[in-house]
């Protein structure tokens, strides 16, 4: 393990940009101490778009539920209201300007899974605007946005226009794939068409047949970077599969994650 992906939230920058960047620096220094590069994510359409970010203690995880209280950034209401984008532009450009030549950062993830229209959140206008903000700064590190699903994998779920725009305008191709190993290989072959470095930015769903044993040889053989989801079984319950409910037994085969809280491996 030599890289770690993190998510920022604009609400903390709004509350005090100097304090926010001070805490970022503490985290970056800690990662550097251990030889870990950072992948910094700005916006994600995951989570519950009916929830709004608020300062202070965050909601506790719902027992037995996978990733129950993820707060989206910036959320559907903001994405659908361009009048609120200028403040986001200030935020993105401040962070990019501050760290544009920082060798602790491996690359920037601008919009997470842009073609995943969860909660009716459509970034077809927002995402190109974010890229324009980033191009105005033009950091030395690559810019990317991870593709959610390759076309045809689950019918018409993937929005081809967003996926194609993302791949054509990103410095490196990043994608997510929790499908069986053969599907990972097909996705890699498809993205190789763009002739750019490729990183599988999310994988590991053991009960789908997406495991270290089956996926890593494919990625290594094609010189594709590999970043699995989940490390330690903690409050987000990533070891539980999507759809798991309170009262359901712990699965015999963990979904994500590698270690228990005491450091012993699953």
Long-range contacts (C-beta under 8 A, 24 or more apart in sequence): 1-36, 2-35, 2-36, 2-37, 3-36, 3-37, 3-38, 3-39, 3-106, 3-225, 3-227, 4-31, 4-36, 4-37, 4-38, 4-39, 5-38, 5-39, 5-41, 5-109, 5-201, 5-227, 6-38, 6-39, 6-40, 6-41, 7-41, 7-44, 7-73, 7-112, 8-40, 8-41, 8-42, 8-73, 8-95, 9-53, 9-71, 9-73, 10-42, 10-73, 10-74, 10-87, 10-88, 10-91, 11-53, 11-54, 11-55, 11-73, 12-55, 13-91, 13-94, 13-95, 14-87, 14-91, 15-55, 17-91, 17-94, 21-95, 21-98, 24-99, 28-102, 28-104, 28-105, 29-104, 31-104, 32-104, 37-104, 37-105, 37-106, 38-104, 38-105, 38-106, 39-105, 39-106, 39-107, 39-108, 39-109, 39-201, 39-227, 40-95, 40-99, 40-105, 40-108, 40-109, 41-109, 41-112, 42-73, 42-92, 42-95, 42-108, 42-109, 42-110, 42-111, 42-130, 43-73, 43-74, 43-110, 43-111, 43-112, 43-123, 43-126, 43-130, 44-70, 44-72, 44-73, 44-111, 44-112, 44-113, 45-72, 45-76, 45-79, 45-111, 45-112, 45-113, 45-114, 45-116, 45-117, 45-118, 45-119, 45-121, 45-123, 46-70, 46-72, 46-112, 46-113, 46-116, 46-118, 47-71, 47-72, 47-118, 48-72, 48-119, 49-75, 49-76, 49-77, 49-118, 49-119, 49-120, 49-121, 50-119, 52-77, 60-235, 61-235, 61-236, 61-237, 62-246, 63-237, 63-246, 64-237, 64-240, 64-244, 64-245, 64-246, 64-247, 64-248, 65-237, 65-240, 65-244, 65-245, 65-246, 66-236, 66-237, 66-238, 66-240, 66-241, 66-242, 66-243, 66-244, 66-255, 67-236, 67-237, 67-238, 68-236, 68-237, 72-119, 72-121, 75-121, 76-119, 76-120, 76-121, 79-121, 79-122, 79-123, 79-126, 82-125, 82-129, 85-126, 85-129, 88-130, 89-129, 89-133, 92-130, 92-133, 92-134, 93-133, 93-136, 93-137, 96-133, 96-134, 96-137, 96-139, 97-137, 99-139, 100-137, 100-138, 100-139, 100-140, 100-141, 101-139, 101-140, 102-141, 105-139, 105-141, 106-141, 107-141, 107-142, 107-143, 107-144, 107-171, 107-172, 107-174, 108-134, 108-139, 108-141, 108-142, 108-143, 108-144, 109-144, 109-145, 109-146, 109-174, 109-201, 110-134, 110-143, 110-144, 110-145, 111-145, 111-166, 112-145, 112-146, 113-145, 113-146, 113-147, 113-148, 113-176, 114-145, 114-147, 114-148, 114-162, 114-163, 114-166, 115-147, 115-148, 115-149, 115-158, 115-159, 115-160, 115-162, 115-163, 115-166, 116-148, 116-149, 117-159, 123-162, 124-159, 124-161, 124-162, 127-162, 127-165, 127-166, 128-165, 128-169, 131-169, 142-170, 142-171, 142-172, 142-197, 143-170, 143-171, 144-170, 144-171, 144-172, 144-173, 144-174, 144-199, 145-170, 145-174, 146-174, 146-175, 146-176, 146-201, 146-202, 147-173, 147-174, 147-175, 147-176, 147-191, 148-175, 148-176, 149-176, 149-177, 150-175, 150-177, 150-183, 150-186, 150-187, 150-190, 150-191, 151-190, 153-179, 153-183, 153-187, 167-191, 167-194, 168-194, 170-196, 171-196, 172-196, 172-197, 172-198, 172-199, 173-197, 173-198, 173-199, 174-198, 174-199, 174-200, 174-201, 175-199, 175-200, 175-201, 176-200, 176-201, 176-202, 176-203, 177-202, 177-203, 177-210, 178-202, 178-203, 178-204, 178-205, 178-208, 178-210, 179-208, 179-210, 180-208, 180-209, 180-210, 180-214, 181-209, 181-210, 181-211, 181-214, 181-215, 181-218, 184-210, 184-215, 184-218, 184-219, 185-218, 185-222, 188-218, 188-219, 188-222, 188-224, 192-222, 197-225, 198-222, 198-223, 198-224, 198-225, 199-224, 199-225, 199-226, 199-227, 200-224, 200-225, 200-226, 200-227, 201-225, 201-227, 202-227, 202-228, 202-229, 203-227, 203-228, 203-229, 204-228, 204-229, 204-230, 204-256, 205-241, 205-255, 205-256, 206-253, 206-254, 206-255, 207-241, 207-251, 207-253, 207-255, 228-256, 228-258, 229-256, 230-255, 230-256, 230-257, 230-258, 231-257, 231-258, 231-259, 232-257, 232-258, 232-259, 232-260, 232-261, 233-257, 233-259, 233-260, 233-261, 233-266, 234-261, 239-266
